[in-house]
Amino acid sequence: MDKSMIGKKPDSSNTFYTDEHQMFRQSLRRFLDKEAVPFFEKWEEEHIIPRSFWTKLGGKGFICPWVNEEYGGMNTDFGFAAILNEELARVGAGLSGIGTHSNIIVPYIASFGTEEQKKKYLPGCVTGNMITAIAMTEPGAGSDLANIRTTALKNGDSYMINGQKTFITNGIHSDLVIVACKTDPHVTPAHRGISLFLVERDTPGFSRGRKLKKVGMHSQDTAELIFEEVKVPASNLLGEEGKGFYYLMTKLQQERLVAAINSLVAAEDMLQLTLSYVKERNAFGKPISKFQNTQFKLAEMATEIKIGRTFVDHLIGKHINGVDIVTEVSMAKWWITDMAKRVSAECIQLHGGYGYMEEYKIARRYRDIPITSIFAGTNEIMKTIIAKKLGL
């Protein structure tokens, strides 16, 4: 993408996409239609996306476009990040690891990294030559992040990391992992003892466990990570010691907005797939689209999806302008992911037996969507946040 495409900042209305945003979307969609769509089913079967696709995408300027120009990016606003996520989700949920890298993980380095860390890592993150992961979840700690057991204990001018992480997006491909560790296992409250560290692929003692087999999102590699006496220099500390939990919380607003965007695009796609199917499929001598039950179901789904799109676009505009949307984004994350699950069930029902066949895209959408109500904070946690903001 040519840097001359980057123009004015969008306003705070829902019409925030400028001509530059639309050019970015069109260019990205053409690229994905050529380089991803024809191969996606093969990647799903192989349970991984080739690294060559990452570098092709990065070479066109589609990864981390928001990074400052001095580190190889184009210094764009969040609208470009939102478009990247929407277009990847349009192809399939298995591509979400790229959006996670671009819009969730790399921002930690840009926001909290030292100048040396930014110069070392950001250019490769932009080109796709350096793939990142963030390791928070453990076998015994998910939503209760303060109770992680992986430790990073200070020893002179270095830290020694020991522990295990699981459900890590980009776990197999990752060249750089941001690892949440306890630097003070005894402090109260426990979250004050969490720090973040940058661990490179070939660091002695760092290894991959299993590439996990999931119900859905097959082409997104997900793995266990193991840290056994992993020695990292103090310069690999990301930000300040003991501030890791705070850093994670500051980035969750964007992560949850991304989750809502991805789920909404999936719902929109499922609706279109089903509209096409019911117009072509005949039963009792006429298209099933002519039955009132079919029409009512589709009308209900179309309405909910339209409400979701209006809400998400509103939040994207506010997020671009730096507005605190923690409460609203928690609402969007739980409601839209739950709505997408309802849509998937209704759409597969309207496909009948064919919806259960792998050759139909609706089957993949149906198995890809359930995890969305779990990751980026479970929907139960979202409701807890909303209740707290309501003064309950």
Disulfide bonds with the S-S distance in Angstrom:
none
